């Protein structure tokens, strides 16, 4: 009789233990599932904003002045709170302006053809290579950036700079095609306009493109390179940023972008 009672108690304890293990597994599973649901998504790529300006344009000074602050505080401005992408801001002055390069106008002409525009106007803003708006139309600018920020990235870009060398690595789908582009930009530039609609005014520029060059093409979704980081003597290192982006060759859409401040000294890591 005692042996039967002992066997019965063992069976009860085993049943309780098994129930405890099963319930524990369920709780842990639910906990892990909940944690996964609440975990933040991977950081979205930088939104690339291209602003085409002209110092002779009376409506350009406003977007010139607010563009840097606007773009770099995108979270509060657009309502896109988390994850919060940085912005790669590129200002392209027109050919007759102090900081202009002929290639910049050619880039704007390419966008004009893409969007079916007859004329090149300023201030013109292109967001992620896929939407164009008037640069001083703040509501449309906010909406375009917000929509771009919600689009998943398709190219992961890693950039680092040390000893005046720039290291770039890109990973995407094996079938992805794209041109990897490098832009060097400079903030806190100023021009005194001598004539035209803005004659006599001081215009302040942010993220002026000092250099724009292709680095190469994605090969089976990958790209790696090391290039010299050469700055001219009249460029202020502390005001400069590196912007690397991947441009889809046929549509011109930006598939990924990354931003990095230029190291304060040539040997800085």
MARDREN-169127 format. One record per residue (C-alpha): residue number from 0; residue in three letters; x, y, z. Coordinates in Angstrom, 2 decimals. Example, Ala and Ser with C-alpha at 12.3 -4.5 7.8 and 13.67 -1.06 7.14 Angstrom:
REM residues 2
+-----+------+---------+---------+---------+
!  nr ! rest !      px !      py !      pz !
+-----+------+---------+---------+---------+
!   0 !  ALA !   12.30 !   -4.50 !    7.80 !
!   1 !  SER !   13.67 !   -1.06 !    7.14 !
+-----+------+---------+---------+---------+
END
This chain:
REM residues 269
+-----+------+---------+---------+---------+
!  nr ! rest !      px !      py !      pz !
+-----+------+---------+---------+---------+
!   0 !  UNK !    0.00 !    0.00 !    0.00 !
!   1 !  UNK !    2.78 !    2.42 !    0.96 !
!   2 !  UNK !    4.57 !    1.56 !   -2.28 !
!   3 !  UNK !    1.44 !    2.35 !   -4.31 !
!   4 !  UNK !    1.04 !    5.70 !   -2.52 !
!   5 !  UNK !    4.69 !    6.49 !   -3.22 !
!   6 !  UNK !    4.29 !    5.68 !   -6.91 !
!   7 !  UNK !    1.14 !    7.83 !   -7.02 !
!   8 !  UNK !    2.97 !   10.80 !   -5.44 !
!   9 !  UNK !    5.83 !   10.41 !   -7.91 !
!  10 !  UNK !    3.35 !   10.45 !  -10.80 !
!  11 !  UNK !    1.66 !   13.57 !   -9.44 !
!  12 !  UNK !    4.99 !   15.35 !   -8.96 !
!  13 !  UNK !    6.10 !   14.36 !  -12.44 !
!  14 !  UNK !    2.83 !   15.67 !  -13.89 !
!  15 !  UNK !    3.27 !   18.95 !  -12.00 !
!  16 !  UNK !    6.85 !   19.24 !  -13.18 !
!  17 !  UNK !    5.86 !   18.57 !  -16.77 !
!  18 !  UNK !    3.06 !   21.15 !  -16.55 !
!  19 !  UNK !    5.49 !   23.67 !  -15.07 !
!  20 !  UNK !    8.01 !   23.05 !  -17.85 !
!  21 !  UNK !    5.35 !   23.39 !  -20.56 !
!  22 !  UNK !    3.93 !   26.58 !  -19.02 !
!  23 !  UNK !    7.43 !   28.00 !  -18.59 !
!  24 !  UNK !    8.19 !   27.30 !  -22.23 !
!  25 !  UNK !    4.99 !   29.07 !  -23.27 !
!  26 !  UNK !    5.79 !   32.10 !  -21.10 !
!  27 !  UNK !    9.35 !   32.29 !  -22.40 !
!  28 !  UNK !    8.11 !   31.92 !  -25.97 !
!  29 !  UNK !    5.57 !   34.69 !  -25.48 !
!  30 !  UNK !    8.19 !   36.84 !  -23.82 !
!  31 !  UNK !   10.60 !   36.38 !  -26.68 !
!  32 !  UNK !    7.87 !   37.05 !  -29.20 !
!  33 !  UNK !    6.88 !   40.21 !  -27.37 !
!  34 !  UNK !   10.47 !   41.36 !  -27.16 !
!  35 !  UNK !   10.87 !   40.78 !  -30.87 !
!  36 !  UNK !    7.72 !   42.74 !  -31.64 !
!  37 !  UNK !    8.90 !   45.69 !  -29.56 !
!  38 !  UNK !   12.49 !   45.66 !  -30.73 !
!  39 !  UNK !   13.38 !   48.66 !  -32.90 !
!  40 !  UNK !   13.77 !   48.08 !  -36.60 !
!  41 !  UNK !   17.19 !   48.38 !  -38.16 !
!  42 !  UNK !   18.21 !   51.98 !  -38.77 !
!  43 !  UNK !   16.92 !   53.27 !  -42.07 !
!  44 !  UNK !   19.33 !   54.61 !  -44.64 !
!  45 !  UNK !   19.96 !   58.33 !  -44.85 !
!  46 !  UNK !   17.47 !   60.19 !  -47.00 !
!  47 !  UNK !   19.33 !   61.95 !  -49.81 !
!  48 !  UNK !   18.18 !   65.51 !  -50.43 !
!  49 !  UNK !   19.51 !   67.41 !  -53.44 !
!  50 !  UNK !   18.87 !   71.16 !  -53.51 !
!  51 !  UNK !   19.55 !   73.07 !  -56.72 !
!  52 !  UNK !   19.97 !   76.79 !  -56.09 !
!  53 !  UNK !   20.89 !   80.04 !  -57.82 !
!  54 !  UNK !   22.27 !   83.15 !  -56.14 !
!  55 !  UNK !   20.34 !   85.25 !  -58.63 !
!  56 !  UNK !   17.03 !   83.68 !  -57.61 !
!  57 !  UNK !   14.99 !   85.77 !  -55.13 !
!  58 !  UNK !   13.25 !   82.70 !  -53.65 !
!  59 !  UNK !   16.46 !   80.69 !  -53.11 !
!  60 !  UNK !   17.93 !   82.32 !  -49.95 !
!  61 !  UNK !   15.22 !   80.87 !  -47.71 !
!  62 !  UNK !   15.80 !   77.20 !  -48.58 !
!  63 !  UNK !   19.57 !   77.87 !  -48.55 !
!  64 !  UNK !   19.30 !   79.08 !  -44.97 !
!  65 !  UNK !   16.91 !   76.51 !  -43.55 !
!  66 !  UNK !   17.88 !   73.45 !  -45.54 !
!  67 !  UNK !   20.65 !   72.19 !  -43.23 !
!  68 !  UNK !   18.61 !   72.61 !  -40.05 !
!  69 !  UNK !   15.50 !   71.27 !  -41.75 !
!  70 !  UNK !   17.18 !   68.17 !  -43.12 !
!  71 !  UNK !   19.16 !   67.25 !  -40.02 !
!  72 !  UNK !   16.15 !   67.55 !  -37.71 !
!  73 !  UNK !   13.89 !   65.48 !  -39.93 !
!  74 !  UNK !   12.26 !   63.59 !  -37.02 !
!  75 !  UNK !   10.50 !   66.57 !  -35.48 !
!  76 !  UNK !    9.76 !   68.20 !  -38.80 !
!  77 !  UNK !    8.16 !   65.25 !  -40.56 !
!  78 !  UNK !    6.69 !   63.27 !  -37.68 !
!  79 !  UNK !    8.88 !   60.29 !  -38.60 !
!  80 !  UNK !   10.06 !   59.51 !  -35.07 !
!  81 !  UNK !   11.67 !   56.08 !  -34.87 !
!  82 !  UNK !   13.98 !   54.92 !  -36.22 !
!  83 !  UNK !   15.21 !   58.37 !  -37.18 !
!  84 !  UNK !   17.30 !   58.51 !  -40.35 !
!  85 !  UNK !   19.95 !   61.16 !  -40.88 !
!  86 !  UNK !   19.92 !   63.15 !  -44.09 !
!  87 !  UNK !   22.51 !   63.46 !  -46.78 !
!  88 !  UNK !   22.05 !   67.05 !  -47.90 !
!  89 !  UNK !   23.65 !   68.19 !  -51.16 !
!  90 !  UNK !   23.41 !   71.77 !  -52.41 !
!  91 !  UNK !   24.20 !   72.25 !  -56.09 !
!  92 !  UNK !   24.69 !   75.93 !  -57.06 !
!  93 !  UNK !   23.90 !   76.88 !  -60.68 !
!  94 !  UNK !   26.68 !   77.42 !  -63.22 !
!  95 !  UNK !   26.98 !   81.19 !  -62.89 !
!  96 !  UNK !   27.39 !   81.00 !  -59.10 !
!  97 !  UNK !   30.59 !   81.09 !  -57.07 !
!  98 !  UNK !   30.59 !   77.44 !  -55.97 !
!  99 !  UNK !   29.16 !   75.89 !  -59.10 !
! 100 !  UNK !   30.58 !   73.17 !  -61.36 !
! 101 !  UNK !   29.28 !   72.34 !  -64.84 !
! 102 !  UNK !   28.43 !   68.78 !  -63.78 !
! 103 !  UNK !   25.87 !   70.11 !  -61.30 !
! 104 !  UNK !   23.77 !   71.69 !  -64.04 !
! 105 !  UNK !   24.02 !   68.46 !  -66.05 !
! 106 !  UNK !   22.69 !   66.57 !  -63.04 !
! 107 !  UNK !   19.74 !   68.95 !  -62.81 !
! 108 !  UNK !   19.10 !   68.55 !  -66.55 !
! 109 !  UNK !   18.98 !   64.78 !  -66.07 !
! 110 !  UNK !   16.33 !   65.20 !  -63.39 !
! 111 !  UNK !   14.37 !   67.62 !  -65.57 !
! 112 !  UNK !   14.19 !   64.96 !  -68.28 !
! 113 !  UNK !   13.19 !   62.30 !  -65.77 !
! 114 !  UNK !   10.33 !   64.36 !  -64.33 !
! 115 !  UNK !    9.22 !   65.75 !  -67.70 !
! 116 !  UNK !   10.10 !   69.38 !  -66.91 !
! 117 !  UNK !   10.69 !   71.85 !  -69.74 !
! 118 !  UNK !   12.76 !   74.31 !  -67.74 !
! 119 !  UNK !   15.45 !   74.20 !  -65.06 !
! 120 !  UNK !   14.10 !   76.11 !  -62.09 !
! 121 !  UNK !   15.44 !   77.02 !  -58.66 !
! 122 !  UNK !   15.09 !   76.33 !  -55.82 !
! 123 !  UNK !   14.50 !   72.73 !  -56.89 !
! 124 !  UNK !   14.70 !   69.85 !  -54.42 !
! 125 !  UNK !   14.98 !   66.17 !  -55.35 !
! 126 !  UNK !   14.38 !   63.62 !  -52.59 !
! 127 !  UNK !   15.98 !   60.18 !  -52.90 !
! 128 !  UNK !   16.12 !   60.61 !  -56.66 !
! 129 !  UNK !   12.43 !   59.74 !  -56.88 !
! 130 !  UNK !   10.46 !   62.91 !  -56.05 !
! 131 !  UNK !   10.94 !   66.56 !  -56.96 !
! 132 !  UNK !    9.41 !   69.60 !  -55.26 !
! 133 !  UNK !    9.93 !   73.34 !  -55.15 !
! 134 !  UNK !   12.57 !   73.95 !  -52.49 !
! 135 !  UNK !   10.65 !   76.69 !  -50.68 !
! 136 !  UNK !    7.35 !   74.75 !  -50.58 !
! 137 !  UNK !    7.84 !   73.58 !  -47.00 !
! 138 !  UNK !    4.74 !   71.32 !  -46.70 !
! 139 !  UNK !    5.61 !   69.46 !  -49.91 !
! 140 !  UNK !    9.24 !   69.13 !  -48.85 !
! 141 !  UNK !    8.23 !   67.65 !  -45.50 !
! 142 !  UNK !    5.84 !   65.22 !  -47.12 !
! 143 !  UNK !    8.40 !   64.06 !  -49.67 !
! 144 !  UNK !   11.07 !   63.48 !  -47.03 !
! 145 !  UNK !    8.61 !   61.69 !  -44.75 !
! 146 !  UNK !    7.56 !   59.32 !  -47.54 !
! 147 !  UNK !   11.17 !   58.64 !  -48.46 !
! 148 !  UNK !   12.03 !   57.89 !  -44.83 !
! 149 !  UNK !    9.41 !   55.14 !  -44.74 !
! 150 !  UNK !   10.78 !   53.33 !  -47.79 !
! 151 !  UNK !   12.97 !   50.35 !  -46.80 !
! 152 !  UNK !   16.60 !   50.60 !  -47.76 !
! 153 !  UNK !   17.99 !   48.11 !  -50.26 !
! 154 !  UNK !   21.71 !   48.87 !  -49.97 !
! 155 !  UNK !   23.71 !   48.92 !  -46.74 !
! 156 !  UNK !   26.64 !   51.33 !  -46.84 !
! 157 !  UNK !   29.55 !   51.45 !  -44.41 !
! 158 !  UNK !   32.03 !   54.33 !  -44.62 !
! 159 !  UNK !   35.05 !   55.21 !  -42.50 !
! 160 !  UNK !   37.92 !   57.63 !  -42.85 !
! 161 !  UNK !   41.42 !   57.50 !  -41.41 !
! 162 !  UNK !   44.82 !   58.86 !  -42.41 !
! 163 !  UNK !   43.18 !   60.73 !  -45.31 !
! 164 !  UNK !   41.82 !   57.51 !  -46.78 !
! 165 !  UNK !   38.16 !   56.75 !  -47.25 !
! 166 !  UNK !   36.95 !   53.16 !  -46.94 !
! 167 !  UNK !   33.61 !   52.31 !  -48.53 !
! 168 !  UNK !   31.72 !   49.02 !  -48.36 !
! 169 !  UNK !   28.28 !   48.33 !  -49.87 !
! 170 !  UNK !   26.09 !   45.26 !  -49.52 !
! 171 !  UNK !   22.85 !   44.69 !  -51.43 !
! 172 !  UNK !   20.91 !   41.90 !  -53.09 !
! 173 !  UNK !   23.04 !   39.84 !  -55.45 !
! 174 !  UNK !   20.95 !   40.97 !  -58.41 !
! 175 !  UNK !   21.06 !   44.65 !  -57.46 !
! 176 !  UNK !   22.58 !   47.17 !  -59.87 !
! 177 !  UNK !   23.81 !   50.58 !  -58.90 !
! 178 !  UNK !   26.48 !   53.25 !  -59.18 !
! 179 !  UNK !   28.26 !   54.09 !  -55.93 !
! 180 !  UNK !   28.71 !   57.87 !  -55.71 !
! 181 !  UNK !   30.86 !   60.02 !  -53.42 !
! 182 !  UNK !   30.09 !   63.64 !  -52.51 !
! 183 !  UNK !   32.13 !   65.96 !  -50.29 !
! 184 !  UNK !   30.11 !   68.84 !  -48.87 !
! 185 !  UNK !   30.98 !   71.99 !  -46.92 !
! 186 !  UNK !   28.83 !   74.05 !  -44.55 !
! 187 !  UNK !   29.06 !   77.69 !  -43.47 !
! 188 !  UNK !   29.89 !   79.22 !  -46.84 !
! 189 !  UNK !   28.92 !   82.79 !  -47.68 !
! 190 !  UNK !   28.65 !   84.88 !  -50.82 !
! 191 !  UNK !   28.11 !   88.61 !  -51.26 !
! 192 !  UNK !   25.91 !   89.00 !  -54.31 !
! 193 !  UNK !   26.85 !   91.96 !  -56.49 !
! 194 !  UNK !   23.89 !   92.13 !  -58.88 !
! 195 !  UNK !   20.53 !   90.65 !  -59.79 !
! 196 !  UNK !   17.51 !   89.99 !  -57.62 !
! 197 !  UNK !   19.72 !   89.38 !  -54.57 !
! 198 !  UNK !   22.17 !   92.20 !  -55.30 !
! 199 !  UNK !   23.75 !   93.52 !  -52.10 !
! 200 !  UNK !   22.70 !   90.54 !  -49.99 !
! 201 !  UNK !   24.84 !   88.06 !  -48.11 !
! 202 !  UNK !   23.79 !   84.50 !  -48.91 !
! 203 !  UNK !   24.70 !   81.64 !  -46.58 !
! 204 !  UNK !   25.11 !   78.11 !  -47.94 !
! 205 !  UNK !   24.97 !   74.71 !  -46.28 !
! 206 !  UNK !   26.20 !   71.37 !  -47.61 !
! 207 !  UNK !   27.60 !   72.83 !  -50.81 !
! 208 !  UNK !   28.91 !   70.00 !  -52.97 !
! 209 !  UNK !   32.65 !   70.52 !  -53.34 !
! 210 !  UNK !   33.26 !   67.24 !  -55.11 !
! 211 !  UNK !   31.01 !   64.67 !  -56.77 !
! 212 !  UNK !   32.41 !   61.52 !  -58.34 !
! 213 !  UNK !   31.42 !   57.93 !  -59.14 !
! 214 !  UNK !   33.40 !   55.30 !  -57.24 !
! 215 !  UNK !   32.27 !   52.25 !  -59.20 !
! 216 !  UNK !   29.48 !   49.77 !  -59.82 !
! 217 !  UNK !   27.92 !   47.09 !  -57.67 !
! 218 !  UNK !   29.14 !   43.64 !  -58.65 !
! 219 !  UNK !   26.80 !   40.84 !  -57.57 !
! 220 !  UNK !   25.39 !   43.21 !  -54.95 !
! 221 !  UNK !   28.76 !   44.10 !  -53.40 !
! 222 !  UNK !   31.27 !   46.91 !  -53.61 !
! 223 !  UNK !   34.42 !   47.78 !  -51.69 !
! 224 !  UNK !   37.05 !   50.41 !  -52.29 !
! 225 !  UNK !   39.65 !   52.63 !  -50.65 !
! 226 !  UNK !   40.16 !   56.12 !  -52.08 !
! 227 !  UNK !   42.33 !   59.06 !  -51.04 !
! 228 !  UNK !   40.48 !   61.73 !  -49.09 !
! 229 !  UNK !   42.01 !   64.84 !  -50.64 !
! 230 !  UNK !   40.82 !   68.25 !  -49.47 !
! 231 !  UNK !   41.77 !   71.57 !  -51.00 !
! 232 !  UNK !   43.47 !   74.13 !  -48.78 !
! 233 !  UNK !   40.52 !   76.52 !  -48.96 !
! 234 !  UNK !   38.06 !   73.87 !  -47.74 !
! 235 !  UNK !   37.39 !   73.99 !  -43.99 !
! 236 !  UNK !   37.85 !   70.45 !  -42.71 !
! 237 !  UNK !   35.65 !   71.02 !  -39.63 !
! 238 !  UNK !   32.69 !   72.00 !  -41.83 !
! 239 !  UNK !   32.93 !   69.10 !  -44.24 !
! 240 !  UNK !   30.94 !   65.88 !  -44.57 !
! 241 !  UNK !   31.27 !   62.73 !  -46.64 !
! 242 !  UNK !   28.11 !   61.47 !  -48.35 !
! 243 !  UNK !   28.15 !   58.10 !  -50.13 !
! 244 !  UNK !   25.06 !   56.90 !  -51.97 !
! 245 !  UNK !   24.01 !   54.19 !  -54.40 !
! 246 !  UNK !   22.11 !   55.34 !  -57.47 !
! 247 !  UNK !   20.04 !   52.89 !  -59.52 !
! 248 !  UNK !   21.27 !   53.40 !  -63.11 !
! 249 !  UNK !   17.98 !   53.29 !  -65.02 !
! 250 !  UNK !   15.55 !   55.01 !  -62.65 !
! 251 !  UNK !   17.99 !   57.25 !  -60.75 !
! 252 !  UNK !   16.39 !   56.20 !  -57.46 !
! 253 !  UNK !   18.67 !   56.29 !  -54.43 !
! 254 !  UNK !   18.94 !   52.79 !  -52.97 !
! 255 !  UNK !   21.13 !   53.65 !  -49.99 !
! 256 !  UNK !   23.11 !   56.50 !  -48.47 !
! 257 !  UNK !   25.43 !   57.17 !  -45.55 !
! 258 !  UNK !   26.89 !   60.32 !  -44.03 !
! 259 !  UNK !   30.14 !   60.82 !  -42.12 !
! 260 !  UNK !   31.89 !   63.93 !  -40.83 !
! 261 !  UNK !   35.38 !   64.44 !  -42.22 !
! 262 !  UNK !   37.94 !   63.67 !  -39.46 !
! 263 !  UNK !   39.29 !   66.85 !  -37.86 !
! 264 !  UNK !   42.87 !   65.81 !  -38.58 !
! 265 !  UNK !   44.38 !   63.64 !  -41.33 !
! 266 !  UNK !   45.40 !   60.97 !  -38.82 !
! 267 !  UNK !   42.13 !   60.91 !  -36.85 !
! 268 !  UNK !   40.42 !   57.47 !  -36.82 !
+-----+------+---------+---------+---------+
END
